[in-house]
Amino acid sequence: MAIIRKVPTSLLCWILVTWIVAPGQAAPRTFQSSPTSSLDAVDDASCAVSLVESIPEGLKFAAKEPKYESTHNAWQKLLSSAVKHISIASFYWSLLAEKKYSLSATDPGKNFYETLKEKTPSLKVNIAQNGEAKPDAELDGLIKAGAHVYWLDFKKLIGQGVLHTKLITVDGQHAYVGSANMDWRSLTEVKEVGAVMYGCNQLVSDIDKIHAAYMLASGGIPSNWPKELETVYNRTNPMKMRINGMTSQVYFSSSPPMLNPPGRNDDLDAVLSIINSARKFVYISVMNYIPEIRHYDGSQGLFWPEIDNALRTAALDRHVEVRLLLGNWSHNIKEMAIYTKSLQVLSGTHGAKISIRNFTVPTYTKEQMSIPYSRVNHDKFMVTETTAYIGTSNWSGDYFLYTGGIGFVIEQEEGDANEAKTIRRQLQELFERDWNSEYSGSEGEPGSGHMGLTCLPWLIFGGLTLTLTSEYGPLN
């Protein structure tokens, strides 16, 4: 059976490889730290990066507004391109809907799972999975097909937390990073944003090191990380390369700090540095924003003002415009509104501009009403006048200190003749589309657009719970 619970030191080399033959036959290729310093441009001329998103069924934006490739299409392309190996990091699996949901909205999740399962026997598939090893119907199906699953029990590893990363890499060349879980709802019933990379060998090689660190840590966090998992690319030394033909500086950040080999930038440090370097605006779209370290048992959290202080300083001292677009649904953390009001009340003080809105995903049909933990803005990104950040974490202290997550940071300056094509510019336009849409409303209010049947399902189905741990459930 291919469930991996412990990883002895003697198997270290096995963990630090990506296989290129059929499962069960060891022909390892060792991860190598790139000798290229970012002081020299990385030769990755074919590297293409695109934004991808999941738009819940029924949401409509004006024809003039930007639209991006669907998460499902991007994921399917990644699977179609795979010829050697696939690496996945996941929080939970719920791609196959329960039979009672006989909706077309369930098809993309089923299609992706079946394609992955079909391709697994001819590839090396490694899955870094949250939690303690246990039976799981979808994972068991992949294991039977030849996949290897590495369980990360954060409670045992660091005392609390979960693996919250959402990551797919293919053949060391292509990848997805973003907010979407391995859940059919993340493809059709929840609003998600991510980035997909094609032909980006240097970028994906660096992400693969994060995944390899997960695999190694499944057997215990090492006292000394292998040299092969160190990176030279970080905030002070980003990878200089051309993305979509345009000059860019990029790196990947990761949390929690205990899972970062030398050289890897901490995710919180990346977020704070982006906010602190902004001079014009900071736009943030995230489901949860709360300056606390939240406890997973639901007990009172500890005050944690690191990001909140950075936003206040940016607005008050540098007159940076701050906008927060938050998820709005029945599972909102009640303290979130109190904290965000205390932030917004500063707007106008010494010229500060701070605006906070809720993005409400309406529910239009009885079928949509029956789907628990759905119809929410689940984005996790930030954009400034120079930098785009696409992450996998909600914004509270526990996510940055104790939870597995990653961030993709790409800096592209204004003034480029092709600036409208940059990822940074596209992410800004995506934020502005959502901010100005009918689904966006002032803090404390739902979106001003069509509410459909949004409020009703929680009166009817409020008692429903999922049989598996879902990000859309009590963990948030």
N, C-alpha and C positions, 0 to 999 in steps of 0.2 A: 504493500500500500504506500502511496506516495505522500502521505501527510508527514511533514517534517516538524518534529517537536523540539529536539535538541540538536545542536550542531557542534560536535566535538572539534577540538583544535586540529585533529588529524585530517578533518574534512575541509579545512579552511580553503585550500586551493580549489576544491570542488565548488564551494560557494562563490568564489571570486571569478567565476567563468561564465561565459554564455555558450551553450552548446550549439553546434551547427549540424548535428546529425540527428537521427531518430532518437526519441526518448529511450533511456536505458543504456545507450552506448556513449561512453565518456570520451569526448574529443574536445578538451577544454581550450578556450581561448582566454588567456589571462587579461584582466583589465589592466591597462597601462595609463598612468598619469600622463596627460599631454605634455610634451616637452616645450610646447609653444607658449611663450609668454605673451600676454595680451598687449605688451608693448609693441609687438609686431602683429599685423593684421592676420587673422585666421583665414586660410584659403578654403572657403566654403561657398564658392560662387553660385552653386546651385541651390543654396538654402532658401526655402520659401516658407513663410509663416503666415497663417491666416487666423482671423477670429472665427469662432464657431459658437453657436448658441442654440438653446432649446427654448422655443416659444410655446407655452401651454396652449392647447387647442382652444380656439375661440378668440384669442387675443389678436387684434388687428391694429396695425399701425398705418398711417397715411402712406400713400404710394411713394411720395417724395422722400420718406424716411429711409435710412439705411437698413438693409437686411443682410444677414450673413448665413453661411452654410449651416445646415442643421448638425447638431452633435451626432445624431445617428448616422448621417451620410459620411461624416468625417471618420467615425469609428469603423464603419464598414470598409472605407477606403484603406484604412490602416490594416485591417485583417486581409483584405485582398492583396495588398502589397507584400505580405509576409512570406518569406521563403526559408528562413532559418529559425528565428526565435521571436517570442513575444514575452514581454515582461509587464505585469500588471500589479499595481498597488491599490488596495480597495478597503473600504470601511465595512461594507456588508454586500450581500448579493440578493437581489430580488428582481432579476430580469424577467422571470417567468411569473406572470400574474396568476392569481388564484382563478380557478375556472369560473367563478361567479362573475368575473369581470370580462364579459364577452364583448369587448369593445375593440374597435380598430386601433385605438390608442395603445393597446398592449402589444401590437404586432412588431414595432421596431425593437423592443427589448427582446422578444422571442427570437427575432431574426438574428440579432447580434449574438445571442447566446448559442443558437444552433450553428451559426457560421464558425464561431470560436471552437465549439466542440468538434465540429467536422474537421477543422484544420489541425487540431491539437495532435493527433497521432503522428503527423508528418513533421511536426515542429518541436522545438523545446519551449515549453510554456512554463514560466515561473511566476507564481502569484504570491505576493507579500500580503498577508491577510490579517486584519484586526482580530484580536480575541484569543481565547484559549481553544486549543484543538477540540473540535466537537463535530458531530455529524451535521452536514449541511447538504441538502438535496442538490443544489446547483453546483457547489464545489465538488461534491462526491461524483457527479456526472463527469466533470472535467478531469478529476483524478483518475477515474476509470478509463478515460480516453488518453491518459498519459501525462497530465499536468502535474507539476510539483507545487505544493502549497506550503508556505512558511508562515506559521502562526506567530503573531506578536502580541503577547499578553502584557499590556502596559502596566497593569496592576502589579504583576510580578517583576517586571523590568525596572520600573521607576516609582511604583507606589500608587499611581493613578493615571488616568488618561486613556486615549484610544489612538489607533492608527486611522487618521482621517484623510490621508492622501488619496487623491484621485489621479491616477497616472497610467498611461499605456505607452510602451516603447516597442518598436519593431525593427529588428535587424540592425540595431545600432545606427539607424538613419532617420527614422520617422518617430513622431511622438505626439501624445495629447497630454495637456495639463489643464485642469480647470475645476469647476465646481460640481460637475455631474458625477453622481454615484453609479454603481453597477445596479441600476434600478430602472425598471420600465417607466416609472413616473418621471425620472430625470430626463427622459427623451421626449415626452409628450405632455406631461401634466405639471411640470415644475419649470420655472424660468432659470436657465443656467447660462453661464458664459465661460468659455475656455479658449485655448489656443492650440492649433494643430501645426506640426512642423513636418515638412517633407524635404528629404535630401540634405538634412542638417547634421552631418556626421559628428562635428565637434560638439555641437549643442547636446545631441542625444547621448554621446559618450559621457558627458558630464552628468546628465540625468541618470544614466545607468549606474553610475557610482552611488547615487542616493539609494536606488533600488537594491544594489548589492549590499549596502550597509544595512538595509532592512533585513535581508536574508541572513546576514551574519548575526545580527542582533536577535534573531528569533531563538538562538541558542544561548543568549546572554550578551549583554553589552561588554565588549572587550575592554580591558584596561589600556591597551595600546592598539589603535586602529592600524590595519595593514597599510603600507605605503601606497599600494595600488588604489586605495579609496580616497586618498587625499586629492584636493583640487587646488589649482593655482588661480582659479577664477572666482572672484568675489567682488564686494563693493569697491574696495580700494584698487583692485586689479581686474576689471571686467574684460570679458572676451570682446575684442574688437573685430568686427566682421561686417560683411554686407548681407543684409536680409532683404529679400525682394529687390535686390539691386541697390539698396540704400545703406549708407554707413550707419552702423549701430554699435552700441556697447551693451552687452548682456551678461547676466549671471543668474544662477539659481540659488535661492536661499532655502533654508530648511529648519524645521523645528521638530522636537524639542532640542535644546543644545546638547543634551546627553547623547544624542544619536548622530552628532555631526563630527566626522573625521576632521583632522587639521585642514585649514584653508577654507572650509565651508562657512558661508555667511549665515548667521542666525537670522531666522525669518523676522523676528521683532526688530532687529537692528536694520534690516532692509526697509521695513515699513517706516520706521522713525527717520531714517536717513532721507527717504523720498519726501516725507512731509517737511522735514527741516530744510531741505534744499529748494522747496517750492518758493517762487517769488510772485506768481500771479494767481494760481488757483490750485485747490486740491478737491477733486471730485471722488467720492467713495460710494460704491454700491455694495452692500453687504446685508445678509439676512439679519444677523444679530450684532449689535454694537452695545457693549456694556463694560464700563471700567471696573470690573471685578474679576477676581479669580473664583470662578464658579465651581462648586463641589458637585461631583457626579451623583451624590446621594440626595441632592436637593437642599442641603442645609445652607445656612447663610454664608455668602461669599465674603472674601476679603477685598477691601478697596484696592484698586490697581489703576492708577491714573496715568500710566506712561504715555499711551496714545492720546488720551484726552488732553493732557497737558501740552503735548506737541501741537495739537490742533488749536488750542487756545492761544498758544504763543504765536503760531503762524498768523492767526487772525488779528490779534491785538498788537503785536510788535512789528509785523512785516506787512500788514494789511492784505494778506492772502485771502482770497475768497474761498470759503469752506462750504461744501455741499455734501450732505449725507442723505443717501437714498436707502431706506430700510425695508426689510420684509414686513408684511402686515398680514397676520392670520390669527387664528384662535389660539395658537400655541406661543404667542409672544411672551417673552419674559417680562413680567409686570414692572420690574425695576427699570427696564430699558427706557421707558417713556420718561421716567423721573430724571434719569441721568441726561438724556438728550435735551430735555427742557432746560436743565441747568446750563447746558452748553449753548443752546440757542438764545437764551436770555441775554447773552453777552453781545449779540448782534446790535450794532449801533454804538456800542461803547468804544470810544477812541477810533471810530471809523471802521470797526470790525464788521465783516459781512459773513454771517453764519446762517445757513438755511438747512432745514431738515424736513424731509418729506417721507411719506410712506408709499410704497408701491403695492397696490392691492390687485391680486389676480382674481377676477370674478369667476364665479361658478355659474354656468349657464343651463346645465341640464341635470336631470335626476341622476343620470349615470355618473356624471362628474361629482355629484353630491355624495355618491356612495363610496368614493375613493378616499380613504383616510390618508392624512399626512401628505397632502398635495396642494396644488393651486397656491404657490407661494413664490416670491422672488428670492432665489437661493444664490444669487450672484456673490462673488467675493473678489472684487477688483478695485483698483484705484488708478487715477490718471491725473497727471499734472501737466504743466506747459512743456515739460521736457521728457517725462518718464511715464511708462505704462507698467502696471503691476497686476498680474493675474495670479491669484492664490487659491488655496483650498481650505482655508481656515475662516471660521467666524471670528469676530474681533472682540474677544475677551481674554483675560490673562491666562486662563487655563489652556486655551488653544495654543498660545505662543510658548508657554512654559512646560506643559506636560503632554501635549498632543502632537502626533505625527502629522506634519503638513509641509507643503513646499510653496515657494513663490517664484514666478518667472518675471524677471526685471529686465526691461528693455528701454534704453535711453535713446531718444531720437530728437534732435533739437529742431526748433522752429527755423524757418528761413530757407529750407531746402525747396528747390523748385518743384520737387515731386512730393512735397510734404503731405498733400491730401491722401497719398497712398500709404503712408507709414502706419504701422500698427498703433502707435501712440495716437495719431489723429483719428483713426477709425474707432478706437476705444472711447475717445472723447465724444465723438459723434453718437456712438451707441448710448453713452450715459445721457447726453443731452436729449436724445430721442425719448428715452424712458422718463427722464425728469419732466419733460414738457408734455408727456402723453396724458390721456384721459384717465390713466390708471394711477397717476401720481397725485397725492393730496397732501395738504399741510400736516405737520406733525400733530398727532392726536386725532386725525381724521382719516377715513378711507380715501382711496382714489376718487376723484370727482366724476369719473366716467361711468359707464354702464355697470351697475352692481350686480345685475343678473340675480342669481339665487344665492349670492355669496354667504349671507348671514345664516340662511336656513339650515345648511347641512350640519352645522355644529350644534344646533339644537336637536337635530334628529340623530346624528351619528356621533355625537361627542363622546359617547362611551366606547366607541370602537378602538381596539388596539391591535397592533401588528403582532404576529406570532414570532417574528424575528426582530432583533434590535435594529431600529431604523433611525437614520439621522433626523427624520422629521418627527420623531417621537420624543420621549422624556429626556434623552441625552442632551437636547438643546434647551 
